[in-house]
Amino acid sequence: MKYAALDKILYDNNCTFCKKIKNTLSKLDVFNCFEWLPNSEYNFDKNKYNITQETLDTSIVLITTSNTVYIEFYACRYIMLYIPFFWPIILFLYIPIISSLLGNIIYRKISRSRNCIKNT
């Protein structure tokens, strides 16, 4: 049986916080929309998305089946759009000031506070 292609999420598998988020969101993904891949498995030889190692080390990266790449807040918002648990709040994440300004500011603050970020 052939399964539908899934959106791919690259996460930092060396980070305890990231692994906890991945495990929680995987359980909430009742429609099985996502395939979670450790960022260490990203193939830089076939890097058609121009993703850098620094991006992989500091951000969540989502690659859709239509080859659109989302990072940081936009990746999180996309994931939340497909997980019913987040549906009551998803509209708030599309308010322009929240999505264009506050979304990435909050994401980066959380990302920098992780104790597993590599110093580059």
N, C-alpha and C positions, 0 to 999 in steps of 0.2 A: 504494500500500500504506500503510495506517495503522499507525503505530508506537505502542506502549504509552507512556503518559505516564511521564515520568521524575521522580525526586526532583530538586529544584533546589538547587544549592549556590552561594551568593553568597560570593565571595572578593574580597579587596583586590587589584585588578589593577594598582595602583600600587606594590605591594610585591614586590621581587625574591624574597624568601623565600616569600611566599604563592604566587607564580607557579610556583616550583620545586615546592612541595608539590602544587599543582594538577596540574602536568604529570606528576609521579610517580604520584599517585593515579589519574589518568586512564588511565595505562598499565596499572596494576594492576586497574582496573575491567573485568575480563574479561567480566562479564555485562552491561555497559553500563547500569548502574542509575542513573547520575547525569548530569545536565546541569549543567555549570559555567558560571556567569554572572558577569561582572565586576560588582562591587557598584555601579559607576557606571551600570549599566543598570537598577537597581532603580527601579520606577515609584512614586514617592511619592504621585502623584495617586490611585493605586489601592491605597493602603497598608492593606489589610484585615488585615494581621498586626501592625500597630503597631510596625514596626521603625524604630528611629531611625537617623539618620546616624552618630551616635557608635557604635552597635552595629555597623553595617556597616564602620566604619573600624577597629574594634578586635577584631572577632570573626568567626569563620566562622559563617555562618547557613545552615541546611539547612531547606528547606520540602518536606515529603513530599507525595506525591500525595493523601493524605487531609487535607492542609492543617494538619498538625501542624508546629510550628516548633521546631527545636532549635538551640541556640547553644553555642559554646565546647566544652567537653569532651563534652557530650552529642551534639553534631553529629559530632564526631570519632569517638566510639564507634559511632554509628549507621552512619557511613561504613565503619568497620572491620568491622562486622557483615556487610556485603555484599561485602567484598573477601577472597577466599580466602587471600591472603598472611597476613592477620592472624588467621585462625581459630585457630591454636594458642594465642594469648594472649587471645582475646576474653572467655573466662569470667572471667579475672582482673579485667577492667574492669567486671564486674557485682557484685563484692564490695562490700557497702554502704560501708565506710569509704573504699575507693578511689574509688568513683563519687561519693559525696555530699560528700566532703571533699577528698581529694588530687587527684582528677581536675581540678577547676576551678582549684585552686591551681597545679598544674603547668602547665595550659593558660595561665593568666594570666601566669605567670612567663615562659613562652616568648613569649607575645604582646607583653608589655611590652619584651622584649629585642630585638624587631625594630627595625631602624633606620629603618623606613619609616612608623611610626605618626605620624599627624598630631597635633600638640599642640592639644588643645581645652580 
